[in-house]
Amino acid sequence: MRISGYGAGFGQSSENRDRAAAFRARHSIGQRVKGRILRREQNGLYWVQVGGEELLARLEVHADPGDQLVFIVRALTPEIMLQALTAGMDAGDLPGLVQRFRSAREVFETQGAAVFTALAGTPPQSDIRREAFALALSKQPDSVQHFAKIQEYLTQINSMAIEQGAQALYEPWLLPGLRRQEMLRRAHAGGGVETALSAVDASCGGIEARFITGPAVRLSVTAERPESAGVMLVELAAVGRELLGQEPQLLGPTRHRPSALGGVLGELFGDVPAWSSGGLNTRV
């Protein structure tokens, strides 16, 4: 469902904007929420109560007032989009696993700050950084457990992603200055292998970087503030050069627009129109 009045366009009432902001603040991509059908309007739209919000939407699964449904949050921007879980849908579906991975990553990166601090000043060489990361991690028992939980979710994600010829990765030691890192590696349509990375940088905001190997190595970069991406570009190029054995051809940085999917792992979910099947689909 696309929730009516919950888009990002102009012309909305302040009440709708406030409700949308409140919903986005409390929810994240892949999260499951319970909703109860309140009533049906003459125009065919339904009022659905999700948490403390009453949402006006078109319901594409059969339901009657009083019925309770479970939805997955598929997108938060530019519109809020939920998908109804029909009977028999796997509770451990891919979006849910990605959300749990991201939650575990947030805990690890927030509570394990000392692990990242220990990598400050290390040269951009993967072996050296990996060893420094492992040593710092071993001194933080709680962080060891948090990192193990991340790897557990990645294993489950990859058991499903393999059908797409993809592999999800989390290797925070490669670029220790970034946060909310996630990586997706798969065969590229034009040949070679594409490794996509999304993260947040303190200077240039949200970023996406894509290494594509082939006869040459290409590195395309987008950043929310490309004018502040100089240091991050140097790091990315150095890591690519060291891991791939040749100087990458740099494309960008161009302006980055945050994805409604929350990061590159959201590319595993499929196209947005497919999410709307069996859900609520109305612009709020």
N, C-alpha and C positions, 0 to 999 in steps of 0.2 A: 504494500500500500504506500502511496505517496500521500502524506498527510496534508489535508487542505489548509492553506494559510500558514504552512510551515516552511515555505520557500525563502530564498534570500533576496527576492526582487523588491523593487520599490512599490509603494502604494499600499503596503500592509498597514493595518491599524497598529498602534503602539501595544495594544493588548496581545495581538498575535505575535508581534516581534518579541515581546517579553516571554510569552509562553514558549516560543521556539528556542530562545536563549536558555530558558530554564531546562527544557528537555535536553538540549545539547550538553549542558553542563553536567547533567546527571547520567548520561548514557554514552556508550562508545560502540564502535563498529563490532559486530559479532555478538554483542550482548543479547541475552534472552530476556524478554519482558512479558508479563502476563497482562492480558486485556480482557475486559468484560463488555459485551454488547449492551448498550443502554437502550437505544431506541432507533427506529428507522424513520427517516424523513420521507415526505411524499416524492421528492426528486430521486429517490433510490439510494441516497447516501445514509450512512449509519453514524451515530455517535458511539464512539468506543472509548472507554475509560482505561487508560494505561498509566499505572501509578497514580499520581494525583492530578493528571491532566485528562481533560475530555477532548478527544480528537474527532474531527469530522472527516470521514473518509469513505471511499467506495470499497466495499467488501466483496472480494471475488471468490470467497469460499462460502458455502452455505452455513448460515448461522441465524439464530433467533435471539431476540432480546433476553438477556440473562445468561446466555452462553458465555463461557470463558475460553479464550484462545491463547496460545503461546506464540509470540512473534520473535523474530531475529531482527536486530537493527542492522540494516544493510547499508545505509548511507545517512549522513547527518548534514552534508552540504552538497550542492546548493539547496537540496530539499531533503527533508527527513523522510526516509523510506524504510518501511518495515515489511517483512514477509511472514505470513502466517504459516506456522508449522502444522501440516496436516498429519493425520494419523499415520504412523509408520515411518515418519521421517526420522533419521538417525540423530539422536541427541548429541552425538559426538561428531557432528558435521564439521567440515573444514572451516567455515567462518568462525564457529564457536571455538575450535582449537586455536586458530590464529589469535582470537581475542584473549584466550587464556595465556598463550605465549606472551602477548604484549603486556598483559597484567603482571606476569612473573618477571618480565624484563624490566618493567618500571620499578618493581620492588628491588631487584638486584642493583639497578643503576643508581637508585636513590640511597639505599642503605649500604651499598658497597663502594661509596665514593673513594675510600682509601685505596681500593684496588686500582682505580683509574689514576689517582694521584701518583702512585708508584711508577707509572709508565711515563710520567712527564719527563721530557728530555731524552727519551730513548730514540735512537736513530730509526728511520723508517725501513727497518728490515724485519720481515715477518718472524724469522726464527728468534731473533733477540727479543722482540716484543712479546712473542708467545711465551718464552721462558720467564720474562719478567712478570707477565700476567699470572702465570701458574704459581710463581713464588709468592707474589702478593696475595693471590687468592687463598693459598694454603695457610696463610696467617689469619684468615678471617673465616672461622667455622660457619657462621651464619651465611656468609656469602657463598661458601661451598655448596650449601644446601639450596640456596636460591638459584645458583647457576645450574645445578643438577636438575632442578625443576624445569628450567628453560630447555635444557637438552631433552628432557622427557617429552615435552610438548613438541619439539622439533621432530623427534623420532616419529610421533604420531602423525604430524603434518606430512612428513615425507612419505609415510606409508600410503597416503592418499595422493600426494603430488606426483608420485612416480608414474601414475597413469597419464599425466600430462608431460612426462619427460622432464620434470622440473625437480629442483632440489632447493629447499629452504636452508639458510645458514644464518648463524649469529656468531661473528668473530670480532668481538669488540676490541681486541688487542691490535688489530690492523690499523685502526684510526681512533686512538683512545680519546681524542678531543671531541668526538661526536657522541651524541646520545640518541636513544630510540632507534638504534641501528637494526636493520633487517636486510637480508640479501636473498636474491632469487637467481639461481643459475639454470640455464636451459639452452637447448639448441636454438640458434638464431635462424629466422626465416631465410636470410640471405646466405646461409652457410656460416660455419664457425660456431662459437659459443658466446652467449651473452650473459654477463653477470651484472645484475642490477642491484643497486644499493640505495636505500632511503634512510635518512637520518635527520637530526637537528644539530646545527652548528651555532655556537654562541654568537658568532659575528654575522653570519649571513642567513640565519634562520633555517627553514626546511630546505633540504637538498635532495636531489636524485642524481645518481651517477650511473652510467652504463658503459661497461667495458665490452667491446665486441671484438673477438679474436678472429683472425683469418689470415690472408696474406699480410695484412697490417693490423695493428691494434688501434682501435678507435675508442676514445673516451669522450662521451657527451655528458655535459653537466648542466643542470638547472639549479637555480638558487632563488630563494625569496628576495634576497638582496644581493644580486650578482656583483654590484659594485664593491661589496665587502668580502668577496670570496677568494681573494688572492692567496691567503695562507692555506686555506682549505684546498685550493687547486694544486698548490705545490705538494701538499701531502698526498693527495690522490694520485698525481702523476708519479711521485716517487714510489708509492706502493705498487702501482701498476707496472712501472719499469722493473722493479725488483722481482715481482711475482711472475711476470709474463716474458721477461727477458728482452724487451725492446721498448723503445720510446713510443708512448701512445700519441696518436694524432688527436689533439684536443679540439673539440667542438663545443663552443660556449665559453663562459656560462651565459645562458639565457634566463629569462624570468621564469621562476617556478610557481605554478599554481597548485596548492595542496590538493591532493586527490581525496575524493569522498571515501575511497577505500582504505585510507589511513596509512598507506605505505605500499611498498612493492609486493608484499605477500598478498595483498588484496587482489592482485592480478590473477591469482589462482581461483578466484570466486566465479569467474566468467563475466559475461556482459551484463550490464545493469538491467536491460529489458527482461532478461531471463529471471531476475529476482522477483519481478512483479507478479509472476504467475502464481496464483494461489495466495495473493496478498491483498493489501489495500492500495489502491492506485488513484489518488486524487491530489491535485495541487491544492495546498491549503491557502 
